[in-house]
């Protein structure tokens, strides 16, 4: 079968017949190997300075995934960070970000045939906390318990 496409993956038999009779071959399995594809990325805020990135690989190419990389940038047309190696777990955290900023994130994975196209998603960090609480008071309520009270940040 040439050229082989993803849809050609499957089991095949060959049947031959003549005036002498018919014969069928044993089943042969065709496994199409290719680079990974269909990387689906989700980005959620963990805090005002961190995003959680999750991804799934839709098509592994019938080979083990041997590497994953991530890059990101502010959504306001800044430059992409360099590709950074991450664990092949489908979960990563980006920290040290700015509060209340939208970021574009790309993830790509590889197998022995090469890198996938990058999957991309956008996420926004949470708002920064307005400040520390004030008027903190600790009142003992027993020999091993303290009640804490405070006022919200101004």
N, C-alpha and C positions, 0 to 999 in steps of 0.2 A: 504494500500500500504506500504510494508515494504521491504527493507529499502527505505526511501524517498530520492530522489535526486532533485537537482535544476530543472531538466527538467520535473519533475512531477507536477510542479506548474500549476494549471489550473482549469477548470470546468469539473465536472463529473456528469453523470446520470446513473441510474441503470434501466435496462429494464428486466422484467420477463414475461414469457409467459407459458401458460399451455393449457390443453384442454378446460378450462373454459374461457380463454381470455388472454389478455396482459395488463400490467400496466407499467408505467414509473414513476420513482421517480422525485421529484423536483431536480433542479440543485443544486449541492453542490460544493463549491469552496474550493480547497486545496491550502493553502498558505504555502510554504516551507520557514521556517525561519532558518537562518544560520548566521555565522559570516561574516562580510564584506569581500570583495575580490576585486581584480583588481584595486589597487590603482595606478593611473598614476600621476607621478610627473614630473614637469618641473622646471628648475632652470635657472634664468637669472641674469646677473650682474646689480646691481643698481648703483654701484660706485666702487672705488678701495678698499673699505672696507666693502661692503654689497652685499648680494645676495637676490633676491626675489624668493620665493618658492611658486608654485601653485600646486594644486592637485585636482583630481577628483576621485570619488568613483564609480567604474563601477558596483559593486554589493553591495547594502546596507544590503542584507540579509532580506529584507522586514521588517526591523525594523529601528527606528530612530538612527542616528549616535549620540552618547552621549559623545564622546571624540576624540581628535586628539593629536598626539605627533610627535615630530621631533627630529632627532639627525643628527650630521654631523661630518666629519673629513677631514683633508687634504688628498688629493688623494695619497700622498706619503707613505702610510701604517702607518700613525699615529693612535692612539687610537680614537675610537668613543667617542663623548661627551655623557653624560647620556641622556636618553629620557627626553624631556621637553614638558610640556603641552602647547598646542597652541589652538587658537580659531578654531571652526569648520567652518570657513568661506571659506576654500580652498585657503587662502592667508596668507603668513607669511614672515617676513623679518629677515634675520640673519645678525647682524652687528658686528663690532669689529674684522673683518677679516683682513688678510694680503693682500696687493696688488699683482695682477698678480699670484695668487695661485689657483690651481684647487681643488675643494672640492666635496666630495661625500656627498649626502644628502638622508636621509631616512625619510619617513612619514608613520605612521600607524594610523588607526582609529578603534574605537570600537562601538559596539552596546551592547544590554543587554546580548548577548551570548558570547562576548569576543572580543579580538583584531584581526585585520586582519594581514596578512603577510605584511611586509613593502614594499612599492613601493620605488624605488631608481632612482636617476638621478645625473648627475654631472654638475657643473657649475664653471666658472672661474671668479674671480673678475677682474675688469679693472686694467690697469696699473696706477700706482701712478702719479699724476701730476708732471711735471718736476721741479716745483718751482713757486714762485709767479711772477707776471709780474713786469717789472721794467720801469722806466721812466714815471711814471704816471703823467699826467698833466690834470688839470681842467681849462677850459676856459669858462667864462661866455658868453652866446650868447644872453641872454635877462634878464629881471628882475626876471624870475622864471625858467630859463633853463641853464644848464651847460653841456658843451661837454667834455667828458672824452676821453683821448687817452692814450695809453700805448704800450710798446714793449713786445713781448712774452718772456717767461722765457728763460734764457740763458742755 
